[in-house]
Structure formats: structure tokens, C-alpha cells
Amino acid sequence: SQGVEATRKFLLEWLSFTHRYIPHGILVEPPQRINQRPPKYVGRDEMETLLSSANVCDWVKISEMFLGPVPDNFEFLPKHKANSWG
């Protein structure tokens, strides 16, 4: 339905923005320079790692967990691609 697909698009755009943010308390050594990326983040469980993934396929998998399978012709391209982390 139209409402589910609008929600899916919002969720995927939100994940494309928030995946770069790692809680400060979890980082062992926070980067000192503004454009320095943090080390690869591995969550405390599989879901936490999946939520921090930079892979678009993982975001679609998350949306399928909550909203059901995507339509056959579904394709998602993030609006923005950041060069650094948040």
C-alpha cells in the first residue's frame, strides 16, 4: 500500500543518515579531527551491528523486518553520501 511504502522510504532515508553516528560512550578512542572516520563499529548484538551498517542492502533488510517484503520493482538510492561521519 501507499502508506507502507512512504514509511519504508522515510525509514531508509533515516537509516542512510543515522548509520554514521556511533554513540560516544561506545568508542574506545574518539577521533580527534573533524573529518576522521571512526574505526569499524561492531555492535553488542547482530541487530545493533545491522543498524550501523553502511550497506544499502542491510537497510532494506531492516525495513523488511518491520514493514514486510519490498515490492518486486523496489530500488533505493540514498539522497546523500557523506564523506565523513557525524
PyMOL commands that set and color helices and strands:
alter all, ss='L'
color gray80, all
select helices_A, chain A and resi 2-18+46-51+56-67
alter helices_A, ss='H'
color red, helices_A
deselect
rebuild
show_as cartoon
